[in-house]
Amino acid sequence: MKKKLLTVTLAGAMAFGGSLIGSTSAGAVGNGPNYGGNESLQNSILTTHAEMVSFLKTQDAKQPDMELEKIGESVKGRDLFLVKYIKNPKNPTILFVTQQHGNEALNTEGALQFIKEMGSGKMKGILDGVNILIVPRLNPDGAAGDVNFSLDDYVGDGDYHLTRYNANHVDLNRDHVDRTQPETQALHNNVLGKYPIDYMIDLHHQGAQSERDGELVSGSILYPTNANVAPDVLQKSKQLGAVIFDTIESKGWGHLGKYIGGDAPTISRNGLALEYGISTVLFEVRGMADHYYEPYALGQKGNGYLIKQAEITMEATSKAISDGSILKKDVSFWDTLAEQNTRETE
Ligand SMILES: [Zn+2]
């Protein structure tokens, strides 16, 4: 649990040479590298808040269908953003939320890639059938390690650390009922309470040692498990999960388990389904960018495919809603999908 002296051994990650914006090459295999105490976790390759703001403003200026809205500020005064693609308010709407936990960083990189892709020909016509909302990096203070508590034991390298909690040491994904923090208030007041949202994927990172059927997973998924969630909301959540499962499992590096999660409404997966009738899926992607507990951290060689995993998840689910195919999705795989277990570590 102590911070180790780290050796920089990898050429691959250094080749990124700066923020991850613009580099999404997949290629690593599913059993991507561990952190294991001997690989560098260079936070300098992640997109900083300033870089993200600049990227979003550039895309906003470039993309006629995109609208960038400030929805609030973090504890430390960083702007929080909503990226909107709304062509026809009558169409179904999906919301993607990333980085409620600041040290769970790569899904934000994937979201930025997806936003870039939305401005390309590849996604042409998709907005005829779906509205897309994206809240990238709900916890920018945790992502910058700009917090009111010590991060001395964290293993990442660089000028700063990344932490799960917001600056007030609050877990934002346990704050969806009380909403004591400006970040959760911004999400509820200016996004969830304002738009008729049908689907939501909450993107996180889990530890690096989870496996299913003896193989380390690239991620795990789960629908709302609170008993009071309406049956149709649950069914559509399971269909949303089916799109993710089929998309990721079809990739050579993709391997998903069923996440084991609680039923508390303070968690967005449950709370948003209960309060707003939104069909939700929690997607826990493998390995964190920084942590004090080493088996949670993941080496950087897996970054490419993990970023790609988030990007294609957003792409595939948006398409399946747009063309209506999501409503025909069979959900029976959930009955046989094994819950992940944790591989023993030294
Ligand atoms: Zn998380």
Boltz pocket constraint, residues with backbone or C-beta under 6 A from the ligand:
constraints:
  - pocket:
      binder: B
      contacts: [[A, 100], [A, 101], [A, 104], [A, 173], [A, 203], [A, 204], [A, 205]]
      max_distance: 6.0
